[in-house]
Amino acid sequence: MTLPAHTVEAVPASPGSTARAHLLNGDSVARYRAALADGVDRVARRVAGAERPFTGITPDALAPQIAGIDLDRPLGDAGAALDELDDVYLRDAVWFHHPRYLAHLNCPVAIPALLGEAVLTAVNSSLDTWDQSAGATLIERRLIDWTATRIGFGPAADGIFTSGGSQSNLQALLLAREEACRSASTWDARRELLPRLRVITSAAGHFSVQKSAKLLGLAPDAVITVETDPQRRMVPAAVQREIARCRRDGLVVMAVVATAGTTDFGSIDPLAEVAAICATVGAWLHVDAAYGCGLLVSPTRRHLLDGIERADSVTVDYHKSFFQPVSSSALLVRDGAVLRHATYHADYLNPARMVEQRIPNQVDKSLQTTRRFDALKLWLTLRVMGPDALGALFDEVVDRAAGAWELVSEDPRFEVVTRSSLSTVVFRYLPTGPDRELADAANLYAREALASSGAALVAGTTVDGRHFLKFTLLNPETTLDDVGHVLELIAEHASRYVHERSTAADLTCQVG
């Protein structure tokens, strides 16, 4: 059939042409601005209106709502998707900026870092090769040099940004393993050596050391944990003793892992003493400063890291004590040449000739290939705020934790563990008399009841087999009044539990 000349047949738009409208390009910047502004506005309203750190939502309550969403039927509109997201995420999000969030090593984030996050996700540089990143590569390298200088490393130092402390610890132990295996010139020699490699760390060290050893194919008993002193710091004499025992048993200590800020206690191992021991025996020293790295910019407490400059490698987590969003972390090494153990040349990506041409490809140093430009967040934070301001914020939370420790230690209802060098307080509610046997259960109950109420969030841990609670302070807005209020809530929940259990036990005895 021939249509009249004036009639235009409607041609439905293809799915591809519709989809292209959602891609960021020169034609869609107005849509981009509007969508991001709407999203930022919704988050801002939630942040401003958060009266408590959590709603207390349970997985059982929220899971059906998320499971019921049909991902094959798009909403077609960013505003509608944000409405839905508000119901399934923002409404029940855990807000780390709230002064009564006292649980884990999560910090409120600096606004310049959030600006960096917006920029880096839109440009979407990949930090594996120069031809995917250009200036981003040089910015990351400059930040690595800056951090290495803060640590006290010399001009040979180098490093790489990572996804977090666990990845940094894994790569550090990979480098240590390869350095230990340099004498094994054949595969048979290496196969004979690997089961004899050992890693020494403290009983308060991070679990990623054991996990890394497993991933690296070391023996099941490769990680040797040594005791800590009353301040929960690694005992240097114990390290010496284990090194001597390993030598007698024909074992090779490939690394000693010291901690500058243990997760539970905020304890800092005697770095200078441990470094001296490692230097004497030629063992690789790795310092896990994922938590304590904020001391690198502290105007008053930098001396607590004395000795870290003698480490072979150091883990830092900017997203803990530099007030950066996740992820923002790095591994630093005193001798950049050891990063060759992470290098693999692929013809399509980083052929060997690029080394001759002095083209900087960060994939030569990283366990990852595609990698976000997370360094930009720290870069903008330093350029806007400066390191002294970050250090002052970290000092403030450490000071607050010292005050919180005093508050808990002076309260007869609670038992407190060692005083932290950083910003944690480990304690527990302690019933009196015969009810003391209910202490573990009472503290578990109090933590869960507190979380269910959403009024505050605290962490839990075990100390010498007993259940304890933990404050982790990383928010300068948290006051001692906030801490005191949370203590009262804990005592209320725990004492109610003890009373109900004791009453129930008395009734049982009477009936019996």
Stockholm file with secondary structure:
# STOCKHOLM 1.0

chainA/1-512         MTLPAHTVEAVPASPGSTARAHLLNGDSVARYRAALADGVDRVARRVAGAERPFTGITPDALAPQIAGIDLDRPLGDAGAALDELDDVYLRDAVWFHHPRYLAHLNCPVAIPALLGEAVLTAVNSSLDTWDQSAGATLIERRLIDWTATRIGFGPAADGIFTSGGSQSNLQALLLAREEACRSASTWDARRELLPRLRVITSAAGHFSVQKSAKLLGLAPDAVITVETDPQRRMVPAAVQREIARCRRDGLVVMAVVATAGTTDFGSIDPLAEVAAICATVGAWLHVDAAYGCGLLVSPTRRHLLDGIERADSVTVDYHKSFFQPVSSSALLVRDGAVLRHATYHADYLNPARMVEQRIPNQVDKSLQTTRRFDALKLWLTLRVMGPDALGALFDEVVDRAAGAWELVSEDPRFEVVTRSSLSTVVFRYLPTGPDRELADAANLYAREALASSGAALVAGTTVDGRHFLKFTLLNPETTLDDVGHVLELIAEHASRYVHERSTAADLTCQVG
#=GR chainA/1-512 SS CCCCTTCCCCCCCCHHHHHHTTSCSTTSHHHHHHHHHHHHHHHHHHHHHCSSSCCCCCHHHHHHHHHTCCTTSCCCCHHHHHHHHHHHTGGGCCCTTSTTEESSSCCCCCHHHHHHHHHHHHHCCCTTSGGGTTHHHHHHHHHHHHHHHHHTCCTTCEEEEESSHHHHHHHHHHHHHHHHTTTCCSHHHHHHHGGGEEEEEETTSCTHHHHHHHHTTCCTTCEEEECBCTTSCBCHHHHHHHHHHHHHTTCEEEEEEEEBSCTTTCCBCCHHHHHHHHHHHTCEEEEEETTGGGGGGCTTTGGGGTTGGGCSEEEEEHHHHSCCCSCCEEEEESSGGGGGGGCCCCTTTCCTHHHHTTCCCGGGTCSCSSCCCTHHHHHHHHHHTCHHHHHHHHHHHHHHHHHHHHHHHTCTTEEECCCCSSSEEEEEECCCGGGGGGHHHHHHHHHHHHHHHTSCEEEEEEETTEEEEEEECCCTTCCHHHHHHHHHHHHHHHHHHHHHHHHHHHHHHHHC
#=GC SS_cons         CCCCTTCCCCCCCCHHHHHHTTSCSTTSHHHHHHHHHHHHHHHHHHHHHCSSSCCCCCHHHHHHHHHTCCTTSCCCCHHHHHHHHHHHTGGGCCCTTSTTEESSSCCCCCHHHHHHHHHHHHHCCCTTSGGGTTHHHHHHHHHHHHHHHHHTCCTTCEEEEESSHHHHHHHHHHHHHHHHTTTCCSHHHHHHHGGGEEEEEETTSCTHHHHHHHHTTCCTTCEEEECBCTTSCBCHHHHHHHHHHHHHTTCEEEEEEEEBSCTTTCCBCCHHHHHHHHHHHTCEEEEEETTGGGGGGCTTTGGGGTTGGGCSEEEEEHHHHSCCCSCCEEEEESSGGGGGGGCCCCTTTCCTHHHHTTCCCGGGTCSCSSCCCTHHHHHHHHHHTCHHHHHHHHHHHHHHHHHHHHHHHTCTTEEECCCCSSSEEEEEECCCGGGGGGHHHHHHHHHHHHHHHTSCEEEEEEETTEEEEEEECCCTTCCHHHHHHHHHHHHHHHHHHHHHHHHHHHHHHHHC
//
